[in-house]
Every structure is written in structure tokens, then in C-alpha cells.
């Protein structure tokens, strides 16, 4: 028997069916050996030597793997094909007493029959460059987190944490919020005219003044001058520029661009996208076809596509859409400079399983809806990336009115190309490119179809369309735009984006208003204190440079010594720690309310918990009374008369209404209580339908209802 050890339990069945008889598969469940939880676990005096221990929750799994490996004729280590996976493989060699250079390490970037069976024929030793890069990151993050977190807790508020990546990510949110707070709106005016030619109406925008230069109207006086100057003017076409324009398909997804599109186009949170993508990679139940992996490895910053995948896609496109939809030579995309390019872009592993086919094949469960949404995005993005450019007839028309220049542009499709799959909505990349082009040349008003216009034609004036506007502050980050900013600035790597944002949220450094992210008062304070005493850690450029150095450790052409990277950082960091220890405090005072505790009479204080703010008695620990925040209180409890009824969330995510005196009072309602009592049975009345005003009795044995 040959033993194959993988990382995630979710892909066990998918891999097993491709191995055949004579193989057994076991999963580590992720990291099973790590630094000690409640100790620094890094010897700064002995070349930053880490001290690893078996994670308590993984001890049983480790024992089973050891027992099975002892009886196996061969052990193949098939953990994930990234630095974390390589580190887990190295830890496996330690517990199995295998020399890293003698290990049989196999790796595949997609879970298909060909990929798995090919990997079996290409075992290799452990790549210690990858292991060292992961160790360096783990040790560096432990040094920063373990040393900084107690300081924050001492200087600001108990139970706080800091981190090399999380703190500078929080800084991005704080900087954006302060930019919004300090923003001063500036007035400007849109000046448009509606014209007619050949019984077709269209709008043109003012773009140049009497001097022929670009004009921006800043106030009513400037608007009135233009308005007066062109009263009764003739609108004469002064220039017509016709061209055939092409639009290239966007690159296939990286982790970051997938996360952004999943939120913007499918409404999926970062956490939901991450877990759903993992399911698509590990395998989905397709009934008779069994557990089937549907996409390649989902943690990547590369837009590279293998020649084999390109050839398969081109054949499929030809058969499905026609030869014209396949470019003469395959499309290639440039990977960003800081990308590791260790993996391909995210793409489907079975091009024949279209999104509509998957919908027919998949065995439904609670995750099916999200799986279908994300797969459709990934599939269509990849297929589009391998298709021909879309082409358009484009026209730009300049119109003169008493020396002022107006412009209108139009575009009509000639050939759909990749838009046949992807639709007509511009991608984020295209919007960015459009903004850059707008800076160079104002496109004017846009029209879908324009009448035939030639130089010298006179257009009939219909009406003015003039509007006062004000510049708007930058938008708050969403999860998607924060990930985009992290990627652009080189903060973290694909595997860390979700975890980083979840961490600063769990620490109550940020909060959400709808999809928008804003810093809490605590978040502001943490950033201010860290910036004062640890400027390097809070410097965005320094953080990005550190990420590059961590990448250099595993770059075969550089092979930077990992302990040197740590040492160069720690020498300066250690000195800053000494200064910060004697630094000022920025304590956040507990907010005391005027609400008395219903049990002991002492004032209630605002507390922060996993599900948001609530009230806790200041007499704690002698009095442990808890209450919801006042704004969440619906009414006094109709059952016990003393408690407060508020909206709550059950373990399964369903909202209900319960009494603050629970468990002494067990009042509960699924619909919002009105505060009134039933005239028949004296139970609580609840709002059954707010639109219709239907009110029912909460006692299901009572038939009372009113409107």
C-alpha cells in the first residue's frame, strides 16, 4: 500500500478516485505543527530558531498518519502547491523521520486525472527555499505580533493585537476615512445641449472655451457667461472622427480579481468567496460523475495560462462560437511585477462543463447557489480571456457654437468577440483604462447611435441641460476595493487577504455600514499609537519591501538567507520596543450610560462583543447583567414585564426577538412585537406583515389578528 498525504480533507474523495487500487489517502487538515501558542517560541539569541510543537487538536490525526506511514511501502506527500503546503510537507518529514532531501514530494495545480497521475511519476525532494520563505514569514509575524500586542493592550485597551500586515491594512482604512473627513467639496457645472439632426435627438457636452482650451465651469457666473454667449447660436459640425476600435478581453482571474468580482457582481463576501472557491478546487458532487474538482488552484497572483489549457479552450471556442472568435495567436497577459507567478491563473479544469451544464449535474446542497455563481464568473472570465477582440464602429463629433466646442461620441458593435461570453459591462480594468484616457482627451457626451453627421452640417437646437454638481469624497473601502488596494500596494499575498481583513474586523478595529468599511474609534487610536512608535511597521512602502524580501528567499536566482531578513528587521524593531515601552498611553475610556441596571441599579456600560455592541453592568463581576443596546430594544417584555425585548440572531443565522432576562424569562417571538397585548389571551402581539399592517397574536393557539 502506498500512502498519499494531502492537506485538505475536502479533496480526499476527488483525489482517491484518480489514484486507483493500492493507494490510501490521508489528510493533515492543514497545519498540524506550529509555534507554541502562548510563548514567543522563537529564540532570538540562537539565530531566530523557531520552536515547533504539535497542535493539540491535531495530535490524534498525527498519530494516525504516523501509524499508517509505518506500514506503507511508500509515502507520497501531496500537500498544496504553495509555500504553506511546502512547509506542511517539511513538517511531515519531521514527524515521519524522513530526510527532506529523500522525501517523495508530489504537487499538482489542478485535481484532474491527468494532473494527479502525472504527479505520481514526478516525485521530488522538499524545496527548502519555499520552506524557508514560509518560516521567515511565520517567525517575522510572530515576533511582531507577540511583542506588539501586549504593548497595545497596556497602552490603549486590554486584549488588543497588532500584526505586520494587519496593522498597515488598518492604516489604509484609517487614511481613507480621514481623507473623507477632511474632504472639501468643490462646485462644478455640467453644461450640455440637446440637438437634432435628421429627426434624431442627441446630447453634446461643452468641452472647450473661446480659447480652444478645455473648459471647466466652476460657478454660476461662469455658466451665465457661456449661456449668454451662445444664445441664438448655430450649432455647426466642425469635425468628425470615425474609426474602428477594438476592445481586448480582460485577463483570467487571480485570487484578488476573483474576490473583487465576486463581491461586485455576485454579492459574495470575502469569506464566502474564499470558502466557495476552495470547494470548487477540492471537488463538488456531480452525481454519476462523482466528486469532481472544477477549477485550478485558487491562491494565485499570476495570469499565466498553460499552453495545454489554451489549446483546449481554443478548440472549444471554435466548436461553440466559430473560428472568427479565436484570435490568430493565443492571448497572453502580463503578470504584475510583484507577483510570485508560481501558479496559473484561476481557470476551469473541465472546459466542457459549462455553467449551464454544471447546473444540471450538481447534486444540490446548501452551498450550491454560491458554487454556481462563482463558477460562472470563473468560467466566463477564462473563456473570454482566450477569445478574439470585440470591434466597434466609433465616431467622435465636434460641434461649434459661437466659438464654444461641444462633443458627442458614439459606438456601435461590429463583432462581439469575447463580449459574446462576458457581456457588455466594462470590467474594472477597462474602467481604469477609460479614466486614464479621459484625462488625455474628453470624450464628451456618449450616445448609442448617432445620426449621420458631416463637417459643415447644422444641428437644430432643442434645449439646454445644465446641472450644478459638487465633487464627492473618495468612497469608503469595501472588502473588494480593500483587497485591490492591498494587492496594488504590495501588502500581503493572495492567501492572506481574507484572513487579514477578518482579523481587523474581529478585533473591532473596523466595522461595516452596508458593504462599506470604516474604522472604529479603537481603530483610529491603534493606528495613531503605532505610527508614533513603530513608523517602519506602519510604513506601506516598508511593508511592501519586506514582502519582496520574503519572496527573494525562495527565488532560485537570489536565495536570500531567511535569518538575515529577520535579523535586518529585528535589530531596529527591538530598539523601537524599548522606546515604546516608556511611551504615552492613549487609553479609550469605557462609555458609561445613564441606563440603570434592572438588577442592582448601577449604571450600564457599553461593551463590544462578537456580534456588536451591548450593555453590561458596571457592577461586574458581582452583577453580570447584560442588555442589548437601547437602539435595539423593541419593547418591555410582555411576559416578565421587567426585561427588554430586542432583536437577536440565532446560531443558525435566523433573527428572533427575545427577553434580556433570559434564561429567567423564556419569551421568544419570530416576528417583531408591537408592544401591545392580545385582547383575547393577553399574549404579545407581533407584526406579521409591515406592508399590509397585519398583526397576529404570538400565541399560535390564539386566532386573533387585526389590520
Buried (B, 14 or more C-beta within 10 A) or exposed (E): EBBBBBBBBBBBBBBBBBBEEEBBBBBBBBBBBBBBEEEBBBEBEEEBEBEBEBBEEBEEBBEEBEEBBEEBEEBBBBBBBBBBBBBBBBBBBEBBEBEBEEBBBBBBBBBBEEBBEEBBEEBEBBBBBBBBBBBBBBBBBBBBBBBBBBBBBBBBBEEBBBBBBBBBBBBBBBBBBEEBEEEEEEEBBBBBBBBBBEEEBBBBBBBBBEEEEEBEBEEEEBBEEBBEBBEEBEBBBBEBEEEEEBBBBBBBBBBBBBBBBBBBBBEBBBBBBBBBBBBBBBBBBBEEBEBBBBBBBBBBBBBBBBEEBBEBBBEBBEEEBEEEBBBEEBBEBEBBEBBBEBBBBBBBBBBEBBBEEBBEBBEEEEBBEBBBBBBBBBBBBBBBBBBBBBBBEBBBBBBBBBEBBBBBBBBEEBBBBBBBBBEEEEBBEBEEBEEEEEEEEBBBBEBEEBBEBEEEBEBEBBEEBBEEEEEEBEEBBBBBBBBBBBBEBBBBBBBBBBBBBBBBBEBBBBBEEEBEBBBBEBBBBBBBBBBBBBEBBBBBEBBBEBBEBBBBBBEEEEEBEBBBBBEEBBEEBEEBBEEBEEBEEBEBEEEEBEBEBBEEEBBBBBBBEEEEBBBBBBBBEEBEBBBBBEEBBBBBBBBBEBBBBBEBEEEEEEEEBBBBBBEEBEBBBEBBBBEEBBEEBEBBBBBBEEEEEBBBBBBEEBEBEEE
